[in-house]
């Protein structure tokens, strides 16, 4: 996550999804921003949704109005703004800057584990998403990725886990199914859910005692979030075949 992304359409969908998952059942949310220093790229420029009130405000009016005020009126694009609000409830945050240094990263995630220990759901917000083989921890640009060991550590501590993930050059339906299968295999989650948007993907590994709650929220998101193009699915695990059964979905394609 970078401050320059704050408030764009991906952020709107991200905050709205987290609110949809935790607020109705008063789950305690923990957020690990994996905040990184800004750069000169134009990422975060997708703000046109703020002028499309009829489409987006119907999904989450309180969030939409707040973001429109902060972005259009106050012009204050800092992740700290959402922390200062009450829009995510009684959330715990890990807000320090994450670097490429491997020793600093270990300290960062150790502090994160302590800070978010009592949370029902932990959200990881890497710049790019889950690790890639070409960039091990400690290598240049490793700060942009979340590593599987960090996912499994949070899940083993008792929290359900949701992850921000960019799409890559792979057919989206197969990409979603493949990552969902790996998330299931590595965490042994009771259920795995995906939330696909035109630009990014969110993956959720559920603890057994949260599964009924998240299935209920899945149904609500499917029915109410069509205008904002969030496509929700559960990925069912086949114990007999030892693999994942792909949901019948067509992931939204990227739009400007």
N, C-alpha and C positions, 0 to 999 in steps of 0.2 A: 504494500500500500504506500502511495505517496500523497502528500497533501494536494498536489496539483490535480489528482483524480477526484478530490472531494466534491460531491454533489452532482456528478455527471449521471447519466441514465443508469449506468451499471451500479453506481452507489445507491440510487433510488431503489432499484430492484433488490439490492443486497440488504439494505436496512429494512425494507418492507418484508422481505422473506424472514429475516431474523425476528421481526415483530410478530409476524404470523405464526412462527414456530413456538415462541416462548410466552408471549403476553397473555393469550387466553387462559392458559393453565398455570400461570405464575411460575414458570420455570426460571431458574437463575442462570443467566447468560454470562459466559466469560469470553472476552474478545482479545485475541493476540493479533494486533495489527500487523506485525512484522514490518513496521514502518521503516521506510528507506529514504535516503536523501533525494531531493528533487533533481530533475535533469532538464534539458532544454527541448525535449520532445513535446509534441502537441497532444499527447495522451490526456484525456480528461476533458476534451473539448465538446463532448456529446451532451449539450445542454438544451437542445431544441425541444426536448420533452416538456420543459417548463412552460412552453407556450401552447402545449396541447392538453389543456386542463380537462377537456371532455373525455380524453382517453385515459390519462394517468391519475387524475385526482380521484376518480371513482374507486381506484384500487386501495388507496390509503390517503384519505383527505388530510389528516393531521400531519403526516410526514410530508406530503406534497406541499402544503402551505408553509410549513417550516423551512423546507429547503428553498422554496421560491423566495422567501424573505431573506434568508442568509446569503443566497447566491446572487439574486437579482438586485436586491435593495442594499444589503450590507456589504456585498462583494467580499465576503470573508471565507476563503476556501482553506479551512484547516480542519483536520480530523478531530482536533480537540473540541470543536463545536458540538459534535454529536455526544461526546463524553459529558459535556457540561449541561446537556439537555436531559429530560426525563423520558425521551422517546424509546429507549431500550430498557427501561425499568431499572432495577437494582443490579446493574451490570458491573462486573470487575474487568479492568482493562490492563493489558500489558502494552505500554505506550512508548517504550524506549526505542531508539533507533537501532536497527539490526545492520551489522556490517558483514563483510566476507571473512573476517578473522575467525578461525575455528574455535579458539579458546574463548573469545568473547561470545560466540554463538552458544557454546555449552553453558556459560554463565547466564545468558539471556533466557534460555529455555528452562534452566533450573529455577530461575526466579519466576518464570511464567508458571511452571508447575505448582510452585508454592502459592502464588497469588490466586490461581484459578482452581485450587484444589477442591473447593466445595461447590463448584458449578455443575449444573445439570447438563448444559450444552456448552461446548467450547468451539468457538469459531476462529479459524486460521485464515489470514488474508494476505497471502504472498503476492508479489507483483505478477508472477507468471503462473504459479500453481505447483503441482507435485514435481518432485525431482526428475531430472533427466540424466541418463548415464554419462553424458559428456561433461557434466559439471558436478564433481563430488564436493562434499562439504569442504570449505576452506579455499576453494578455487575462486577465481575472479567471477563475479556475478552469482555466486552461490546464495547471496542474500535475497535473490529473487525467487527462491524455491523453498518449498517445505519438503522435508525428507521423511521417508516412511517411518524411520525410528521415532521421530517426533510425534507423528500421528499415533503410532501404536502406544507410545508412552502415555499420552493423554487419554486414550481409550482404556488402557489397562488400569488407569487410576480411577475409573468409574464414570467418566463423563461420556456422553454422546459427543460426536465430533462432526462439524460441518466445515467444508473446505472450498475456497474460491479457486477456480481453475479456468485458465484461458483455453480456448480451442486451438488445436494444431492442424496441420495439413493432413487430415485423415477424415474420412466420412464420419459425420457427426454421430450418427446412430451407433456405429461400431465403436467409435472412440468412447462414448458414454458407457456402453456395455462393457468394454474392456476395462476401463478404470473402475467401474462399479464392482466388477468381478475381483479385481486385485484388492480393492478396499475390503471386500468381504473376506478374501483369503487371508489377508494380513491381520485383520482385527478380529475375525470370527464374530462379527456383529450379528445381532439378532435379526436386523433388517438393514438394507441399504436403499436409500432414496436418491434420486437425482432431480435437479431443477434446472432445466435448460432454458437459456435466453438467447436472443440473437447474437450476443457478443461473448458471453461467458457461461460457465457451468458451475453449479454448486452441487457438491456430493455430501451426503449425510450418512454416517454410520451410527446406528441406534443401539443403545443398551436395551436389554430385554424389557426392563420396566418402563421404558419410554416409548416402546413400539406402538402401543395402542394410541397414545397421545399423538405421535407423529402421523400415524395412518389417518386419524381424524383430521389433522391439520392438512394433510395431503389432499383430502377430498375437498376441503374448503378452498384451498389454493387453486385447485383445478377448476372449480366453479366460478371463482370471483376474479381470477387474475388473467383471464384471456385477453383483455384489452392491452395489458402491459407485456404480453407475450412471455409469460413464464410457463413452461410445460413441465408438469410434475409427474414422476413415475416411481413406482417401487420395483426394485430388481429382485425377483424371487430366486432363492437359492435352492438348487436341486441336490438334496443329500444323496440321492441314489447315483446320480451321474457325477457329482462333485464339481459342477460348474454352475454358471449363472444362466437363467432363462431371460433372454432379452425382452423388455417390455415392447408392446406395440406402439411405437411412437416415431414421429418424424421431428427431429430436433429443428428448432427455428434457425433459418439461415441468417447470416450477418446482414444488417442493414445500416445505413448511415444515420 
